[in-house]
Amino acid sequence: MKPLTHHQIDFMGRRRIAFIASALLLTLSILSIIFQQLNLGLDFTGGTLIEVRYAAAPSLDGVRQLLENADFQDISVQTFGASTEVLIRLQQAFDPDVGSDVVNLLRSDGATVELIRAEFVGAQVGDQLRDQSGLGLLVALGVVMLYVALRFQYKFAIGALLALLHDVIIVVGIFSLFQLEFNLTVLAALLAVIGYSLNDTIVVYDRIRETIRTSRLEDMPAIFNESINATLSRTLATSGTTLLVLLALLLLGGDMIYNFSVALIIGIVVGTFSSIYISGALLLPLKLKREDLIPAQKEDPEAEEELP
């Protein structure tokens, strides 16, 4: 049997601190989601969509300021394709003249602006998107639980599911707390966070299973510490390089993917934390034992009879 090496960081010894921090974040997130609710974007609430084309690339902040000064509310302004194509979202009832009114307002600043389209996105579409997206998240979590249960053991599946719910609730809660716009790109980011967090969790769980099978120790916290430390450099390297790319998207990607980048950054940070602390530590209250992975060998009665 392979002996355990001396671990560097006592993660399991600090698990209560991690649980307290997670409990506080979860409580704050759930309270914010219930009482403050999400700042749903036009994809979910319905409203007016206006696309205009400038002769020269405009300042998005200047466009937004012009619209706000004209008493338009709940405004979203972003480039759409080329830097001269601007997409304006207004969370208000559709008016057939709103496209002309907005273009005339933008032209009053001396810019050359052409109206491409002005249309209404109905609330019914938003309700359908919300229902289908919620169902999609539930299906994804269900498939994840089934996969982990089949590959490992049902206690691992429960731990992975709770860790994924932990990540999703905190990301959604932060968007609710700071009233960041929650749209379809953020929903796509949530699905990506589930996949990313699950990948990290599977790596840790695979090492835990291997360590249980190749060591003689019955001390589960020591086994978990050894496994987490063995995968720590890989986890941090993956998270670090991913965060560098996301920071570049956040700073250079523009308004179109700003909230997508924010959601992924929060999700990567929270997912890395849960992969290191939560997913493994949850196996302790679930009472994972060596026998769950290595069934006890049955005694052979015929062999006993042959003994002198």
Backbone bond lengths (Angstrom), bond angles and torsions (degrees), N, CA, C in turn:
res aa  C-N    CA-C-N  psi(-1)  N-CA   C-N-CA  omega(-1)  CA-C   N-CA-C  phi
1 M - - - 1.462 - - 1.531 110.93 -
2 K 1.302 116.03 145.20 1.474 120.46 -178.47 1.519 109.36 -85.14
3 P 1.363 119.07 124.06 1.457 120.33 178.48 1.518 111.19 -72.17
4 L 1.335 114.90 155.69 1.457 119.69 176.57 1.511 110.40 -76.44
5 T 1.289 117.31 141.13 1.459 121.06 174.17 1.518 109.17 -83.52
6 H 1.315 116.68 161.00 1.462 120.88 179.71 1.528 109.92 -71.04
7 H 1.324 115.61 125.20 1.461 119.04 -176.84 1.521 110.39 -78.81
8 Q 1.313 115.12 156.63 1.462 120.56 -177.26 1.526 112.66 -92.02
9 I 1.331 117.70 -39.09 1.456 122.09 -175.71 1.522 108.94 -124.55
10 D 1.316 116.27 131.66 1.469 120.93 -179.62 1.526 109.18 -88.35
11 F 1.331 116.11 77.96 1.464 120.29 -178.91 1.517 111.63 -63.70
12 M 1.326 116.44 -43.88 1.465 119.41 -176.73 1.527 111.97 -67.89
13 G 1.323 116.94 -28.29 1.458 119.89 177.01 1.519 112.39 -67.79
14 R 1.330 115.77 -23.21 1.466 120.45 179.76 1.529 111.88 -106.16
15 R 1.314 116.47 14.88 1.470 119.16 -174.85 1.529 112.53 -64.96
16 R 1.326 117.97 -30.86 1.472 119.09 -179.76 1.526 110.83 -66.05
17 I 1.344 116.38 -37.24 1.473 119.59 176.32 1.523 109.75 -63.91
18 A 1.341 116.07 -41.75 1.465 120.39 179.31 1.527 110.47 -64.74
19 F 1.336 117.28 -40.96 1.466 120.85 179.18 1.529 110.96 -64.07
20 I 1.324 116.77 -40.17 1.471 120.65 179.51 1.530 109.91 -64.66
21 A 1.347 116.52 -45.40 1.470 120.28 178.79 1.528 110.93 -61.30
22 S 1.335 116.36 -43.41 1.465 120.02 179.37 1.530 110.83 -65.64
23 A 1.332 117.12 -40.89 1.462 120.56 -179.87 1.529 110.92 -62.47
24 L 1.327 116.74 -40.37 1.465 120.35 178.57 1.532 110.91 -65.08
25 L 1.336 116.29 -45.17 1.468 119.87 179.21 1.526 111.55 -63.79
26 L 1.329 116.37 -41.42 1.459 120.37 179.48 1.525 111.31 -64.99
27 T 1.331 116.39 -43.69 1.465 120.61 179.52 1.515 110.93 -61.90
28 L 1.336 116.10 -47.07 1.464 120.43 178.90 1.526 111.19 -61.65
29 S 1.337 116.75 -41.48 1.464 121.43 -179.57 1.523 111.39 -64.76
30 I 1.326 116.58 -46.78 1.467 120.56 -178.07 1.523 110.82 -65.13
31 L 1.336 117.58 -42.33 1.465 120.66 178.42 1.531 110.85 -62.70
32 S 1.342 116.41 -40.80 1.457 120.16 179.58 1.527 110.92 -66.11
33 I 1.350 117.07 -42.23 1.465 120.93 179.65 1.530 110.62 -63.31
34 I 1.345 117.23 -39.27 1.462 120.94 -176.94 1.530 111.53 -74.34
35 F 1.335 116.74 -47.79 1.459 120.14 -170.54 1.536 113.25 -94.39
36 Q 1.329 117.00 -38.54 1.466 119.14 -179.21 1.519 111.57 -93.22
37 Q 1.323 115.83 -27.41 1.456 124.46 178.43 1.532 111.77 63.17
38 L 1.333 114.06 174.26 1.463 120.19 -176.49 1.523 110.96 -87.18
39 N 1.324 114.63 149.68 1.462 121.16 172.99 1.531 107.03 -88.74
40 L 1.344 115.11 83.96 1.464 120.22 -174.07 1.524 111.26 -69.63
41 G 1.308 115.97 138.92 1.451 121.41 179.63 1.511 111.87 -81.37
42 L 1.310 114.52 -179.15 1.462 121.56 -177.22 1.518 111.57 -61.15
43 D 1.332 118.19 -28.42 1.459 121.48 179.47 1.523 111.59 -58.44
44 F 1.334 116.93 -30.63 1.454 121.58 -175.94 1.529 113.52 -105.18
45 T 1.314 118.23 -31.03 1.463 120.69 -172.80 1.517 113.82 -95.84
46 G 1.325 118.43 -22.23 1.456 121.71 -173.25 1.518 110.42 86.75
47 G 1.328 116.99 158.75 1.457 121.35 -179.35 1.522 110.78 157.94
48 T 1.320 115.07 -160.03 1.466 121.33 -174.48 1.523 110.50 -108.07
49 L 1.308 115.10 135.61 1.470 122.12 179.72 1.525 108.09 -118.91
50 I 1.345 116.35 124.03 1.469 121.57 -178.30 1.523 108.85 -127.05
51 E 1.341 116.44 127.15 1.463 121.02 176.61 1.523 108.73 -114.01
52 V 1.332 116.31 128.45 1.462 121.26 179.86 1.527 109.18 -128.14
53 R 1.344 115.10 158.52 1.472 120.78 178.60 1.536 108.80 -123.33
54 Y 1.314 115.19 126.62 1.468 121.78 177.45 1.523 109.85 -95.18
55 A 1.321 116.22 154.75 1.458 120.97 173.76 1.525 110.64 -73.11
56 A 1.328 116.29 -32.64 1.467 122.47 176.54 1.527 108.24 -133.59
57 A 1.322 115.71 150.09 1.466 120.04 -176.96 1.531 110.81 -57.42
58 P 1.343 117.99 124.18 1.462 120.91 -177.91 1.530 112.12 -89.50
59 S 1.323 114.95 171.59 1.467 121.21 170.82 1.527 107.87 -87.42
60 L 1.331 116.75 118.23 1.463 119.79 -178.31 1.525 111.26 -62.93
61 D 1.325 116.41 -36.50 1.469 119.08 177.49 1.527 110.46 -63.99
62 G 1.343 116.81 -37.47 1.462 120.31 178.20 1.518 111.77 -66.04
63 V 1.349 116.69 -41.44 1.463 121.01 177.46 1.520 110.34 -62.38
64 R 1.323 115.38 -44.75 1.467 120.11 -179.75 1.521 111.01 -62.66
65 Q 1.333 116.78 -41.09 1.459 121.00 -179.25 1.523 111.41 -65.38
66 L 1.340 117.21 -40.39 1.466 121.03 177.31 1.527 111.40 -59.35
67 L 1.319 115.97 -44.06 1.465 120.29 -178.42 1.529 111.35 -68.56
68 E 1.341 115.88 -39.65 1.463 118.97 178.23 1.517 111.49 -65.19
69 N 1.327 117.08 -38.78 1.471 120.60 178.40 1.525 112.06 -65.48
70 A 1.352 115.70 -23.77 1.468 120.32 178.67 1.527 111.69 -91.70
71 D 1.335 116.49 13.90 1.471 123.46 175.50 1.524 114.22 71.89
72 F 1.338 117.82 18.98 1.456 119.34 168.84 1.528 108.19 -76.23
73 Q 1.334 116.94 139.35 1.460 120.83 -175.91 1.521 110.66 -121.31
74 D 1.336 114.14 160.82 1.472 121.13 -179.65 1.521 110.63 52.00
75 I 1.328 114.80 60.64 1.468 121.74 -173.42 1.528 110.32 -99.10
76 S 1.317 115.56 138.65 1.461 121.69 170.50 1.525 107.50 -128.16
77 V 1.339 116.85 124.41 1.464 122.00 -179.09 1.523 108.45 -124.24
78 Q 1.321 116.27 127.85 1.460 119.68 179.92 1.517 110.11 -153.32
79 T 1.326 115.18 156.79 1.461 119.25 175.37 1.519 109.19 -73.98
80 F 1.313 116.24 152.69 1.460 121.56 -175.47 1.521 107.39 -135.75
81 G 1.333 115.80 94.25 1.461 120.30 -175.81 1.522 110.04 85.14
82 A 1.347 117.10 -106.77 1.472 120.81 178.75 1.517 110.29 -74.91
83 S 1.338 115.67 161.59 1.476 120.59 -178.57 1.523 112.31 -68.58
84 T 1.339 116.81 -16.33 1.474 119.99 178.65 1.529 112.25 -90.98
85 E 1.323 117.07 -10.75 1.469 121.35 178.23 1.525 108.28 -92.36
86 V 1.330 116.75 123.59 1.461 121.53 -176.24 1.525 109.29 -122.38
87 L 1.320 115.24 132.54 1.464 122.09 178.56 1.523 108.16 -108.67
88 I 1.331 116.06 123.92 1.466 122.37 -178.36 1.522 108.25 -114.28
89 R 1.330 116.82 126.10 1.459 122.14 178.63 1.523 108.64 -113.38
90 L 1.325 115.75 129.80 1.464 121.48 178.76 1.524 108.36 -124.87
91 Q 1.313 116.27 122.52 1.464 119.79 179.75 1.526 108.97 -86.84
92 Q 1.331 115.41 73.88 1.458 121.38 179.95 1.519 108.85 -152.35
93 A 1.322 115.95 166.55 1.459 120.75 -179.61 1.531 110.55 -61.32
94 F 1.320 115.69 146.30 1.462 120.71 -176.52 1.525 110.96 -76.24
95 D 1.328 115.05 135.45 1.466 123.21 175.80 1.529 106.61 -123.45
96 P 1.340 119.12 128.45 1.477 120.35 -178.54 1.524 113.43 -56.63
97 D 1.326 117.48 -25.72 1.463 120.61 -177.77 1.527 113.45 -94.65
98 V 1.340 116.85 1.12 1.462 118.62 -173.26 1.526 111.19 -65.34
99 G 1.342 118.36 -35.84 1.457 120.37 179.14 1.516 111.61 -61.64
100 S 1.338 117.33 -46.30 1.468 121.38 178.78 1.522 111.11 -65.15
101 D 1.333 115.96 -39.61 1.469 119.45 179.76 1.528 111.13 -62.05
102 V 1.342 116.11 -43.23 1.466 119.88 -179.09 1.526 110.48 -66.76
103 V 1.337 117.49 -43.14 1.472 120.77 -179.77 1.524 110.51 -63.52
104 N 1.322 117.98 -43.17 1.465 120.87 178.11 1.521 111.41 -62.26
105 L 1.324 115.40 -37.64 1.463 119.81 178.13 1.532 110.75 -65.23
106 L 1.321 116.53 -42.29 1.464 120.43 -179.94 1.523 111.39 -69.25
107 R 1.329 116.75 -33.64 1.462 120.00 178.25 1.528 111.61 -70.78
108 S 1.322 117.54 -24.39 1.472 120.45 -179.87 1.519 111.92 -64.29
109 D 1.315 116.03 -15.81 1.466 120.98 178.53 1.530 110.91 -88.37
110 G 1.342 116.96 3.46 1.461 120.72 177.82 1.506 114.26 92.34
111 A 1.336 118.06 3.53 1.462 120.95 -177.79 1.522 110.23 -89.19
112 T 1.334 115.07 154.92 1.463 121.28 174.67 1.520 107.79 -94.33
113 V 1.349 116.11 111.82 1.464 121.36 -172.71 1.524 109.20 -128.44
114 E 1.351 115.61 139.01 1.464 122.00 178.15 1.532 108.72 -123.20
115 L 1.322 116.27 134.12 1.455 121.19 178.07 1.533 109.98 -81.14
116 I 1.319 116.46 124.76 1.467 121.64 179.00 1.521 110.09 -94.44
117 R 1.315 116.87 -48.49 1.462 120.14 179.10 1.522 109.76 -161.73
118 A 1.321 114.95 154.44 1.461 122.28 172.95 1.518 106.41 -142.53
119 E 1.330 116.81 119.51 1.459 120.03 -175.10 1.514 111.35 -144.61
120 F 1.327 114.71 166.58 1.463 121.15 -177.66 1.520 109.77 -108.23
121 V 1.321 115.82 133.88 1.464 121.51 173.09 1.515 106.81 -103.82
122 G 1.337 117.13 114.04 1.461 120.78 -172.62 1.517 113.24 -72.29
123 A 1.327 115.75 152.47 1.466 121.71 177.20 1.523 110.91 -65.23
124 Q 1.347 117.08 -28.36 1.456 120.41 179.33 1.523 110.59 -61.95
125 V 1.335 115.40 -40.16 1.466 119.65 176.00 1.520 109.84 -62.99
126 G 1.342 115.97 -40.77 1.464 120.37 178.97 1.511 112.02 -62.65
127 D 1.345 117.32 -41.56 1.466 120.91 178.32 1.523 110.75 -62.82
128 Q 1.336 115.66 -41.84 1.459 119.79 179.88 1.524 111.23 -65.12
129 L 1.337 116.27 -42.38 1.463 120.09 177.91 1.521 110.83 -62.16
130 R 1.343 116.50 -42.60 1.457 120.41 -178.70 1.526 111.14 -63.53
131 D 1.330 116.46 -44.65 1.458 120.12 -179.40 1.522 111.35 -65.59
132 Q 1.333 116.39 -45.05 1.462 119.92 -177.97 1.524 111.53 -68.42
133 S 1.332 116.23 -36.49 1.466 118.92 179.82 1.520 110.40 -68.64
134 G 1.343 117.44 -39.83 1.457 119.96 176.76 1.515 111.43 -63.25
135 L 1.346 116.05 -41.54 1.464 120.17 177.09 1.522 110.90 -63.60
136 G 1.349 116.15 -38.80 1.465 120.18 178.69 1.521 112.04 -61.54
137 L 1.344 116.50 -41.46 1.462 119.87 177.80 1.524 111.27 -63.59
138 L 1.329 117.22 -43.01 1.464 120.60 179.94 1.526 111.33 -63.77
139 V 1.336 116.14 -42.30 1.468 120.06 178.46 1.525 110.44 -63.10
140 A 1.337 116.43 -42.50 1.468 120.24 178.95 1.524 111.16 -60.47
141 L 1.338 117.11 -44.41 1.462 120.73 179.73 1.529 110.68 -65.87
142 G 1.345 116.93 -38.71 1.458 120.22 178.90 1.521 112.23 -64.08
143 V 1.324 116.73 -43.62 1.462 121.22 178.88 1.529 110.55 -64.35
144 V 1.336 115.57 -38.77 1.472 120.22 178.25 1.526 110.35 -60.97
145 M 1.335 116.13 -46.15 1.462 120.34 -179.04 1.523 111.14 -62.18
146 L 1.333 116.40 -42.80 1.467 120.41 179.34 1.522 110.84 -63.85
147 Y 1.329 116.76 -42.70 1.467 120.88 -179.09 1.531 111.50 -62.13
148 V 1.331 116.58 -46.28 1.468 119.90 -178.08 1.528 110.22 -67.53
149 A 1.339 116.80 -38.07 1.462 120.03 179.34 1.529 111.15 -63.10
150 L 1.333 116.94 -39.68 1.459 120.60 -179.95 1.524 111.86 -73.56
151 R 1.337 116.69 -37.44 1.465 119.39 -176.69 1.528 111.79 -78.98
152 F 1.338 116.67 -35.77 1.458 120.09 -177.12 1.534 110.33 -115.44
153 Q 1.348 115.97 -94.97 1.454 122.05 -177.57 1.515 106.99 -163.58
154 Y 1.323 118.20 156.50 1.467 119.57 -169.69 1.518 113.14 -61.36
155 K 1.336 118.88 -27.88 1.470 120.72 177.93 1.531 110.59 -67.54
156 F 1.313 116.64 -35.70 1.463 120.34 173.67 1.534 110.00 -64.15
157 A 1.341 117.04 -39.49 1.463 120.68 -179.42 1.525 110.80 -63.43
158 I 1.330 117.05 -42.45 1.469 120.54 178.56 1.524 110.18 -63.63
159 G 1.337 116.52 -44.06 1.467 120.21 178.71 1.515 112.36 -61.81
160 A 1.347 116.88 -43.49 1.464 120.34 179.84 1.519 111.01 -65.66
161 L 1.337 117.40 -41.39 1.466 120.95 -179.63 1.527 111.11 -63.77
162 L 1.330 116.87 -44.96 1.463 120.27 179.35 1.531 111.12 -63.87
163 A 1.330 116.95 -37.98 1.464 120.41 178.23 1.529 110.90 -65.83
164 L 1.335 117.33 -40.50 1.464 120.65 178.87 1.527 111.15 -67.34
165 L 1.335 117.55 -42.52 1.468 120.63 176.44 1.525 110.26 -61.04
166 H 1.317 116.36 -39.15 1.470 122.56 177.13 1.527 109.94 -57.19
167 D 1.338 117.09 -46.66 1.467 121.25 -177.79 1.529 111.43 -66.76
168 V 1.339 116.47 -46.55 1.471 120.59 -176.74 1.525 110.64 -64.55
169 I 1.326 117.76 -44.93 1.468 121.24 -177.63 1.524 110.78 -63.03
170 I 1.324 117.39 -40.79 1.469 119.67 -178.68 1.522 110.70 -68.70
171 V 1.334 118.34 -41.54 1.474 120.34 177.83 1.524 110.33 -61.18
172 V 1.337 116.97 -48.55 1.472 120.95 179.48 1.520 110.09 -63.63
173 G 1.334 117.20 -39.24 1.455 120.90 179.82 1.516 112.92 -63.58
174 I 1.323 117.86 -38.63 1.468 120.80 178.14 1.527 110.22 -66.88
175 F 1.331 117.02 -38.74 1.470 119.71 176.31 1.527 110.55 -63.87
176 S 1.330 116.66 -37.54 1.466 120.02 177.83 1.521 111.29 -70.72
177 L 1.311 116.82 -42.88 1.467 121.49 -176.41 1.522 111.48 -62.12
178 F 1.334 116.70 -43.46 1.462 120.61 -177.97 1.526 112.59 -97.50
179 Q 1.339 116.47 7.30 1.466 122.45 176.51 1.530 112.58 53.48
180 L 1.328 115.58 40.54 1.456 120.68 172.38 1.530 108.60 -76.36
181 E 1.321 116.42 145.90 1.458 119.50 -176.17 1.526 110.88 -66.57
182 F 1.325 114.76 127.64 1.468 121.39 179.27 1.520 108.03 -102.73
183 N 1.332 116.94 108.08 1.459 121.14 -178.26 1.527 109.78 -127.81
184 L 1.330 116.17 -168.85 1.464 119.85 -176.30 1.522 112.80 -66.12
185 T 1.333 117.59 -30.81 1.471 118.82 177.85 1.528 110.72 -66.72
186 V 1.340 116.92 -35.24 1.468 120.41 177.24 1.524 109.83 -68.61
187 L 1.326 116.66 -38.46 1.463 120.12 176.58 1.524 110.45 -61.74
188 A 1.336 116.97 -41.74 1.466 120.75 176.55 1.529 110.48 -61.70
189 A 1.340 116.14 -38.25 1.464 120.06 177.83 1.525 110.98 -64.28
190 L 1.340 117.64 -37.52 1.462 120.62 178.28 1.525 110.94 -61.63
191 L 1.324 116.98 -42.74 1.465 120.44 177.82 1.529 110.63 -63.64
192 A 1.334 116.42 -38.05 1.470 120.08 177.19 1.526 110.74 -66.04
193 V 1.339 116.79 -38.04 1.469 120.97 178.36 1.523 110.24 -63.25
194 I 1.340 116.90 -40.20 1.467 120.02 178.04 1.524 110.07 -59.95
195 G 1.332 116.68 -46.52 1.456 120.05 179.71 1.515 112.59 -63.87
196 Y 1.340 116.56 -42.74 1.462 120.60 -178.54 1.522 110.70 -65.51
197 S 1.343 116.26 -48.69 1.462 120.57 -177.87 1.522 110.92 -63.33
198 L 1.348 116.02 -39.84 1.459 119.17 178.69 1.522 111.04 -62.76
199 N 1.316 117.68 -40.81 1.459 121.10 179.58 1.525 110.96 -59.18
200 D 1.347 116.55 -46.45 1.461 120.01 178.19 1.520 111.31 -63.18
201 T 1.329 116.41 -41.48 1.461 120.38 -178.99 1.527 110.98 -64.36
202 I 1.333 116.92 -40.92 1.466 120.66 179.46 1.526 110.80 -62.74
203 V 1.320 116.71 -39.44 1.472 119.98 178.59 1.531 110.30 -60.82
204 V 1.342 116.68 -45.51 1.465 120.60 179.38 1.529 110.47 -65.51
205 Y 1.323 116.73 -45.10 1.467 120.16 -178.85 1.523 111.51 -63.46
206 D 1.321 117.41 -37.68 1.461 120.57 179.18 1.525 110.88 -63.29
207 R 1.339 115.67 -40.88 1.473 119.13 177.87 1.526 110.96 -68.84
208 I 1.331 117.64 -37.81 1.476 120.18 177.40 1.522 109.87 -61.45
209 R 1.327 117.16 -45.58 1.471 120.54 179.77 1.528 110.69 -61.75
210 E 1.311 116.65 -43.48 1.472 120.17 -179.64 1.521 111.11 -64.44
211 T 1.335 116.83 -41.57 1.462 120.81 -178.46 1.528 111.09 -67.15
212 I 1.331 116.65 -39.10 1.467 119.66 177.34 1.525 110.84 -61.36
213 R 1.324 116.04 -40.22 1.467 120.18 -176.27 1.520 113.42 -76.32
214 T 1.339 118.26 -23.37 1.470 120.42 -174.25 1.531 113.09 -108.39
215 S 1.335 117.52 1.90 1.465 119.27 179.01 1.520 109.90 -120.97
216 R 1.317 115.92 161.78 1.464 121.48 179.77 1.523 112.45 -96.09
217 L 1.320 117.30 -4.94 1.458 120.51 -175.28 1.519 111.64 -68.63
218 E 1.339 115.58 142.13 1.457 121.96 172.07 1.527 110.80 -102.03
219 D 1.336 116.37 -5.38 1.465 121.45 -178.66 1.532 109.11 -78.86
220 M 1.334 116.67 98.89 1.460 120.67 -176.23 1.534 113.30 -63.35
221 P 1.345 120.00 -42.92 1.474 118.38 177.49 1.527 112.77 -56.22
222 A 1.350 117.29 -38.70 1.462 120.30 178.79 1.527 111.00 -66.50
223 I 1.336 116.57 -39.42 1.464 120.63 178.23 1.526 110.68 -64.70
224 F 1.340 116.23 -42.80 1.463 120.12 179.82 1.527 110.71 -64.65
225 N 1.333 116.53 -41.83 1.469 119.83 178.13 1.519 111.28 -60.02
226 E 1.331 115.82 -45.15 1.461 120.32 179.75 1.529 110.66 -60.31
227 S 1.314 116.82 -43.47 1.467 121.66 -177.17 1.521 111.58 -67.85
228 I 1.335 116.62 -43.67 1.464 120.41 -178.68 1.522 110.58 -67.08
229 N 1.335 117.00 -41.72 1.459 119.92 178.07 1.524 111.74 -65.15
230 A 1.333 116.66 -33.95 1.467 120.08 179.81 1.520 111.74 -67.35
231 T 1.334 116.95 -29.93 1.477 120.54 -178.64 1.528 112.28 -102.46
232 L 1.334 117.94 0.49 1.464 121.03 -172.84 1.528 112.52 -62.58
233 S 1.331 117.31 -45.29 1.466 119.58 -177.28 1.521 110.58 -63.60
234 R 1.327 117.31 -39.12 1.459 121.17 178.07 1.527 110.08 -64.83
235 T 1.333 117.39 -43.87 1.465 121.75 -178.92 1.521 111.34 -62.63
236 L 1.341 116.61 -47.10 1.463 120.48 -177.91 1.529 111.79 -68.69
237 A 1.333 116.85 -37.24 1.467 119.65 178.63 1.529 110.87 -65.09
238 T 1.329 116.34 -43.75 1.468 120.17 179.23 1.527 110.90 -63.96
239 S 1.338 116.20 -46.59 1.466 120.00 -179.67 1.524 111.18 -64.16
240 G 1.329 116.73 -41.75 1.462 120.35 -178.44 1.510 113.15 -62.80
241 T 1.334 116.54 -46.70 1.474 119.32 -179.87 1.531 111.18 -67.55
242 T 1.334 116.70 -36.61 1.466 119.79 177.40 1.522 110.80 -64.71
243 L 1.325 117.18 -41.22 1.462 120.91 179.72 1.528 111.70 -64.60
244 L 1.334 117.29 -35.55 1.466 119.91 177.31 1.532 111.09 -60.98
245 V 1.327 116.13 -43.67 1.469 120.10 178.32 1.522 110.51 -64.53
246 L 1.332 116.52 -42.52 1.469 120.20 -178.15 1.523 111.54 -67.76
247 L 1.314 116.98 -35.38 1.469 119.32 176.15 1.526 110.73 -64.44
248 A 1.341 116.59 -38.75 1.465 119.69 176.19 1.526 110.59 -62.77
249 L 1.343 117.24 -42.02 1.466 120.90 177.11 1.519 111.25 -63.79
250 L 1.321 115.94 -39.75 1.462 120.66 -179.25 1.524 111.43 -63.44
251 L 1.336 116.28 -42.92 1.463 120.92 -175.36 1.519 113.00 -82.98
252 L 1.324 117.38 -30.99 1.462 120.51 -171.97 1.529 113.95 -116.48
253 G 1.315 117.62 -10.07 1.460 120.13 -173.13 1.509 115.66 -79.55
254 G 1.331 118.42 -15.51 1.461 120.48 179.46 1.517 112.87 87.35
255 D 1.334 114.92 178.68 1.463 120.89 -175.66 1.520 112.94 -66.16
256 M 1.321 117.50 -29.25 1.459 120.90 -175.05 1.526 111.84 -57.56
257 I 1.336 118.49 -40.44 1.467 121.20 -177.16 1.526 111.96 -116.74
258 Y 1.335 117.70 18.59 1.466 120.25 -177.69 1.532 110.44 -63.08
259 N 1.337 116.67 -53.83 1.468 119.64 -178.27 1.521 111.61 -67.13
260 F 1.323 116.93 -31.39 1.468 120.89 174.32 1.529 110.12 -59.98
261 S 1.336 116.27 -45.30 1.465 120.66 179.95 1.525 111.15 -66.49
262 V 1.341 116.83 -41.36 1.469 120.63 179.37 1.530 109.95 -60.97
263 A 1.343 116.88 -46.55 1.466 120.76 -179.27 1.522 111.65 -60.97
264 L 1.326 116.50 -41.54 1.464 119.78 -179.98 1.527 111.73 -68.89
265 I 1.322 117.38 -39.19 1.475 119.88 178.59 1.523 110.16 -62.42
266 I 1.335 116.37 -47.44 1.470 119.58 177.91 1.525 109.82 -60.99
267 G 1.352 116.27 -43.84 1.453 120.53 -178.70 1.517 113.57 -63.83
268 I 1.324 117.18 -38.80 1.470 120.37 179.34 1.529 110.36 -66.48
269 V 1.340 116.96 -44.04 1.461 120.49 179.52 1.531 110.69 -63.11
270 V 1.329 116.53 -49.53 1.467 120.65 -179.08 1.531 110.35 -66.89
271 G 1.334 117.04 -39.94 1.452 120.56 179.82 1.524 112.76 -65.08
272 T 1.318 116.75 -38.53 1.471 120.18 176.37 1.521 110.70 -64.30
273 F 1.341 116.59 -42.60 1.462 121.36 176.94 1.528 110.90 -60.51
274 S 1.337 116.64 -45.69 1.462 119.13 -177.35 1.531 111.37 -69.78
275 S 1.333 117.94 -33.25 1.464 120.46 178.16 1.523 111.33 -66.67
276 I 1.334 116.33 -35.91 1.460 120.33 -178.65 1.523 111.41 -80.02
277 Y 1.329 116.83 -45.93 1.458 120.64 -172.27 1.525 113.92 -102.75
278 I 1.338 117.48 -50.40 1.463 120.14 -166.47 1.525 112.73 -77.06
279 S 1.343 116.95 -52.02 1.468 119.43 -172.55 1.525 112.10 -61.04
280 G 1.346 117.05 -41.40 1.458 119.53 178.64 1.515 112.46 -74.11
281 A 1.334 116.11 -43.54 1.466 120.23 -177.23 1.521 111.92 -64.82
282 L 1.342 117.85 -28.52 1.464 120.24 179.36 1.530 112.12 -66.63
283 L 1.328 117.25 -20.51 1.466 119.54 179.47 1.530 111.77 -70.80
284 L 1.336 117.30 -18.51 1.471 119.78 178.13 1.525 111.68 -72.27
285 P 1.359 119.70 -53.52 1.468 117.96 175.22 1.522 113.55 -64.20
286 L 1.348 117.54 -22.40 1.460 120.55 175.54 1.529 111.73 -79.50
287 K 1.359 115.57 -2.77 1.473 122.87 174.97 1.534 112.97 58.26
288 L 1.339 114.87 49.73 1.459 119.05 173.75 1.521 109.23 -67.26
289 K 1.326 116.70 132.67 1.467 122.54 179.83 1.528 109.70 -127.11
290 R 1.327 114.78 163.93 1.457 119.67 178.73 1.530 111.03 -58.73
291 E 1.341 116.16 -36.46 1.458 120.40 -177.55 1.533 112.27 -64.44
292 D 1.336 117.23 -20.89 1.461 119.68 178.68 1.523 111.66 -67.83
293 L 1.341 115.98 -27.18 1.459 120.85 -179.06 1.522 112.90 -109.03
294 I 1.329 116.51 -25.96 1.465 121.12 -180.00 1.520 107.80 -124.33
295 P 1.328 118.88 93.11 1.460 121.13 -179.50 1.522 111.42 -58.34
296 A 1.320 115.99 141.27 1.467 120.50 179.31 1.520 109.68 -65.26
297 Q 1.331 115.87 136.59 1.456 120.32 -178.94 1.525 110.41 -74.91
298 K 1.339 115.26 133.69 1.461 119.87 179.15 1.521 110.24 -78.46
299 E 1.315 114.66 142.00 1.463 119.18 178.98 1.525 109.68 -73.19
300 D 1.314 116.15 142.16 1.465 121.92 -179.27 1.522 108.77 -92.94
301 P 1.354 120.09 107.84 1.466 121.60 -177.94 1.527 113.13 -62.80
302 E 1.350 117.21 -31.44 1.466 119.35 179.39 1.505 111.73 -67.06
303 A 1.356 115.77 -35.96 1.455 119.54 178.71 1.514 110.74 -65.65
304 E 1.370 116.66 -36.87 1.448 120.84 -179.42 1.528 111.24 -65.85
305 E 1.365 116.10 -36.44 1.469 119.75 -179.07 1.520 111.13 -67.84
306 E 1.352 118.10 -29.03 1.464 121.49 -177.61 1.507 112.14 -75.95
307 L 1.380 116.69 -18.28 1.456 119.05 -178.62 1.500 109.96 -69.31
308 P 1.378 120.29 139.89 1.480 122.91 -178.16 1.518 109.94 -69.75
